[in-house]
């Protein structure tokens, strides 16, 4: 089922990214597609790998562990943790997630750093709440830049950039403002600390085109690729 679906949906998703890049005068190769496999079974992972997708996103620590245990770390494949992280579970992520996208609190960063192998820093993105929604996690308020800079001071972490989630709305102005704030925040952070990477993880199924036009370098797509999530059951 998943393999057949991806034969249709993957070219469509890549075409939408390419069109957005054309509108913005960007190179499509500069935008990484993260296939969000959360809540989908092992069959979806296998189909994604067979289709050439190399970046896979999960939003629960336990589910990520199950899938990494089953598939391992094939060469060239990166596992992304994209969901909110409870500080008590953060210590389980080093060595499992290749990129932890959702580090929105210093407490979580501290737990990750404490559990990391000192010779292998954990790659992370700092999550920023650029929409101001109470339900969204991430650094926010007047000390956003200061918080991210503090996160970047952990020697055991490698801050590769920033991530945000936009409101689920159709208002283009709201979406653009949300994405633009992340880009501007990254510019500010890198002005103070150039060692922070330039990844901007923003844009999902409903707003991917706008996100790319506003500078996204990494989009997280699930529904458009795999359909509605059926609920995960480990094999």
For each residue, the residues with C-beta under 8 A, 3 or more apart:
1: 4 5 43
2: 5 6 40 43 44 46 47 48 226
3: 6 7 46 47 50 51
4: 1 7 8
5: 1 2 8 9 47 225 226 227
6: 2 3 9 10 47 48 51 225 226
7: 3 4 10 11 51
8: 4 5 11 12
9: 5 6 12 13 224 225 226
10: 6 7 13 14 51 53 225
11: 7 8 14 15
12: 8 9 15 16 224
13: 9 10 16 17 33 208 221 224 225
14: 10 11 17 18 28 33
15: 11 12 18 19
16: 12 13 19 20 208 209
17: 13 14 20 21 28 31 33 208 212 219
18: 14 15 21 22 28
19: 15 16 22 23 209
20: 16 17 23 24 26 208 209 210 211 212 213
21: 17 18 24 25 26 27 28 30 31 212
22: 18 19 25 26
23: 19 20 209 213
24: 20 21 212 213 215
25: 21 22
26: 20 21 22 30 31 212
27: 21 30
28: 14 17 18 21 31
29:
30: 21 26 27 217
31: 17 21 26 28 212 216 217 218 219
32: 55 217 218 219
33: 13 14 17 53 55 219 221
34: 55 56 57 80 82 201 218 219 220 221
35: 48 53 55 56 57 221 222 225 226
36: 56 57 58 59 82 204 220 221 222 225 226
37: 40 44 45 48 56 57 58 67 222 226
38: 57 58 59 60 63 82 83 222 229 232
39: 63 229 230 231 232
40: 2 37 43 44 45 226 229 230 232
41: 44 45 230 232 233 235
42: 45 46 67 70 71 234 235
43: 1 2 40 46 47
44: 2 37 40 41 47 48 226
45: 37 40 41 42 48 49 56 67 70 71
46: 2 3 42 43 49 50 71
47: 2 3 5 6 43 44 50 51
48: 2 6 35 37 44 45 51 53 56 225
49: 45 46 52 53 54 71 74 77
50: 3 46 47
51: 3 6 7 10 47 48
52: 49
53: 10 33 35 48 49 56
54: 49 76 77 78
55: 32 33 34 35 77 78 80
56: 34 35 36 37 45 48 53 67 77 78 79 80
57: 34 35 36 37 38 80 81 82 101 220 222
58: 36 37 38 63 64 67 79 80 81 82 83
59: 36 38 63 81 82 83 84
60: 38 63 64 83 232
61: 64 65 81 85 86 89 92 93
62: 65 66
63: 38 39 58 59 60 66 67 232 234
64: 58 60 61 67 68 79 81 93 96 97
65: 61 62 68 69 92 96
66: 62 63 69 70 234
67: 37 42 45 56 58 63 64 70 71 79
68: 64 65 71 72 73 79 96
69: 65 66 72
70: 42 45 66 67 234 235
71: 42 45 46 49 67 68 74 77
72: 68 69
73: 68 77 79 98
74: 49 71 77
75:
76: 54
77: 49 54 55 56 71 73 74
78: 54 55 56 98 99
79: 56 58 64 67 68 73 96 97 98 99
80: 34 55 56 57 58 97 98 99 100 101 220
81: 57 58 59 61 64 85 93 96 97 99 100 101 102
82: 34 36 38 57 58 59 101 102 163 220
83: 38 58 59 60 102
84: 59 102 104 137
85: 61 81 89 90 93 100 102 103 108
86: 61 89 90
87: 90 105 107 108 111
88: 91 111
89: 61 85 86 92 93
90: 85 86 87 93 108 111 112 115
91: 88 94 111 112 114 115
92: 61 65 89 96 115
93: 61 64 81 85 89 90 96 97 100 112 115 122
94: 91 97 112 115 116 117 120 122
95: 117 120
96: 64 65 68 79 81 92 93
97: 64 79 80 81 93 94 100 122
98: 73 78 79 80 123
99: 78 79 80 81 123 124 125 160
100: 80 81 85 93 97 103 112 122 123 124 125
101: 57 80 81 82 124 125 127 163 201 220
102: 81 82 83 84 85 125 127 137 138 163
103: 85 100 108 109 112 124 125 126 127 151 157
104: 84 108 126 127 128 129 137 138 139
105: 87 108 109 137 139
106: 109 110 147 150 151
107: 87 110 111
108: 85 87 90 103 104 105 111 112
109: 103 105 106 112 113 124 151 154 157
110: 106 107 113 114 154
111: 87 88 90 91 107 108 114 115
112: 90 91 93 94 100 103 108 109 115 116 122 124 154 156 157
113: 109 110 116 122 154 155 156 157
114: 91 110 111 156
115: 90 91 92 93 94 111 112
116: 94 112 113 120 121 122 156 157
117: 94 95 120 156
118: 155 156
119:
120: 94 95 116 117
121: 116 155 156 157 158
122: 93 94 97 100 112 113 116 156 157 158
123: 98 99 100 157 158 160
124: 99 100 101 103 109 112 151 157 158 159 160
125: 99 100 101 102 103 159 160 161 162 163 199 201
126: 103 104 138 139 147 148 151 152 159 161 162 163
127: 101 102 103 104 137 138 139 162 163 164 165
128: 104 138 139 140 144 148 162 163 164 181 182 185
129: 104 132 133 136 137 138 139 140 164
130: 138 164 166 178 179 181 182 185
131: 136 164 165 166 167 174 178
132: 129 136 140
133: 129 136 167
134:
135:
136: 129 131 132 133 165
137: 84 102 104 105 127 129
138: 102 104 126 127 128 129 130 163 164 165
139: 104 105 126 127 128 129 143 144 147 148
140: 128 129 132 144
141: 144
142:
143: 139 146 147
144: 128 139 140 141 147 148 185
145: 148 149 185 188 189 192
146: 143 149 150
147: 106 126 139 143 144 150 151
148: 126 128 139 144 145 151 152 159 162 185 189 196
149: 145 146 152 153 189 192 193
150: 106 146 147 153
151: 103 106 109 124 126 147 148 154 157 159
152: 126 148 149 157 159 189 193 195 196
153: 149 150
154: 109 110 112 113 151 157
155: 113 118 121
156: 112 113 114 116 117 118 121 122
157: 103 109 112 113 116 121 122 123 124 151 152 154
158: 121 122 123 124 197
159: 124 125 126 148 151 152 195 196 197
160: 99 123 124 125 196 197 199
161: 125 126 186 196 197 198 199 200 201 217 218
162: 125 126 127 128 148 182 185 186 189 199 200 201
163: 82 101 102 125 126 127 128 138 182 200 201 202 218
164: 127 128 129 130 131 138 178 179 181 182 201 202
165: 127 131 136 138 202 204
166: 130 131 169 174 175 178 179 202 203 204 207 211
167: 131 133 174 175 178
168: 206
169: 166 174 175
170:
171: 174 175
172: 175 176 210
173: 176 177
174: 131 166 167 169 171 177 178
175: 166 167 169 171 172 178 179 207 210 211
176: 172 173 179 180 210 213 214
177: 173 174 180 181
178: 130 131 164 166 167 174 175 181 182 202
179: 130 164 166 175 176 182 183 202 203 210 211 214 215 216
180: 176 177 183 184 214
181: 128 130 164 177 178 184 185
182: 128 130 162 163 164 178 179 185 186 200 202
183: 179 180 186 187 200 214 215
184: 180 181 187 188
185: 128 130 144 145 148 162 181 182 188 189
186: 161 162 182 183 189 190 196 198 200
187: 183 184 190 191
188: 145 184 185 191 192
189: 145 148 149 152 162 185 186 192 193 196
190: 186 187 193 194 196 198
191: 187 188 194
192: 145 149 188 189
193: 149 152 189 190 196
194: 190 191
195: 152 159
196: 148 152 159 160 161 186 189 190 193
197: 158 159 160 161
198: 161 186 190 217
199: 125 160 161 162 217 218
200: 161 162 163 182 183 186 215 216 217 218
201: 34 101 125 161 162 163 164 216 217 218 219 220
202: 163 164 165 166 178 179 182 211 214 216 218 219
203: 166 179 207 208 209 210 211 212 216 219 220
204: 36 165 166 207 208 211 219 220 221 222
205: 208 221 222 223 224
206: 168
207: 166 175 203 204 210 211
208: 13 16 17 20 203 204 205 211 212 216 219 221 224
209: 16 19 20 23 203 212 213
210: 20 172 175 176 179 203 207 213 214
211: 20 166 175 179 202 203 204 207 208 214 216 219
212: 17 20 21 24 26 31 203 208 209 215 216 219
213: 20 23 24 176 209 210
214: 176 179 180 183 202 210 211
215: 24 179 183 200 212
216: 31 179 200 201 202 203 208 211 212 219
217: 30 31 32 161 198 199 200 201
218: 31 32 34 161 163 199 200 201 202
219: 17 31 32 33 34 201 202 203 204 208 211 212 216
220: 34 36 57 80 82 101 201 203 204
221: 13 33 34 35 36 204 205 208 224 225
222: 35 36 37 38 57 204 205 225 226 229
223: 205 226 227 228 229
224: 9 12 13 205 208 221
225: 5 6 9 10 13 35 36 48 221 222
226: 2 5 6 9 35 36 37 40 44 222 223 229
227: 5 223
228: 223
229: 38 39 40 222 223 226 232
230: 39 40 41
231: 39
232: 38 39 40 41 60 63 229
233: 41
234: 42 63 66 70
235: 41 42 70
